[in-house]
Amino acid sequence: MEFPYKKLQMTIKSTVDTESVCRCQKKNGTLEEKSFGYTQHRLLFSKAMEKQLVEYLITAPKTFHGLTMEELQELAFELAEASNLSMLETWKANSKAGIEWAREFIRRHQDEISLRTPEATSPLHMSSFNKHNVNIFYDDLEEVIMQKGFTPERI
C-alpha cells in the first residue's frame, strides 16, 4: 500500500494559514519578504483612474443608479479593457474583475464609498419626480391650505 503523499501535500498546502507560516518562519529566522493579495506594485489602475471610478460610484446613486458588488466588478473590467490595461486571465475569462480586487478597492477607499444593495426605484417614480410635477404638488397644497384656512401650527 502506497502512501498518497502528493494528495496529503496538496491538502496541507490548502489548509495552512499564511500568517501562521510567516510567524513560524520569522521565529526561525527564515522569513523571506513575501506578500499576498493585491499589493501596491500589482495595482491595475492608476490613482487618477481609481479617483474617477470613486467619483462615478459617488454620483451613480444620485441618479437612481446604485451599483452592486458584481456591477462594480463588471465596471472595473470594462474600464481596464477600454484602457488596454493588462489584466489577470480570470478577469478575461469571467468578463469581470475578481472579488478580491473589488474588496481591496473598497477597503482602499472606505472613507469615500461604501457599497450596499441598491434600493429598487421604478422608472415611473424616477420620471414623475421632476420640477414640473413638484411645482404642481405645491400649488395644489397651497390651494387646499387657503380653502380650508389651515394655520401653520395645524399642518
Secondary structure as GFF3:
##gff-version 3
##sequence-region A 1 155
A	DSSP	alpha_helix	5	15	.	.	.	ID=ss1
A	DSSP	alpha_helix	18	28	.	.	.	ID=ss2
A	DSSP	three_ten_helix	40	42	.	.	.	ID=ss3
A	DSSP	alpha_helix	47	59	.	.	.	ID=ss4
A	DSSP	three_ten_helix	60	63	.	.	.	ID=ss5
A	DSSP	alpha_helix	69	82	.	.	.	ID=ss6
A	DSSP	alpha_helix	89	94	.	.	.	ID=ss7
A	DSSP	alpha_helix	99	108	.	.	.	ID=ss8
A	DSSP	alpha_helix	123	128	.	.	.	ID=ss9
A	DSSP	alpha_helix	131	148	.	.	.	ID=ss10
A	DSSP	three_ten_helix	152	154	.	.	.	ID=ss11
###
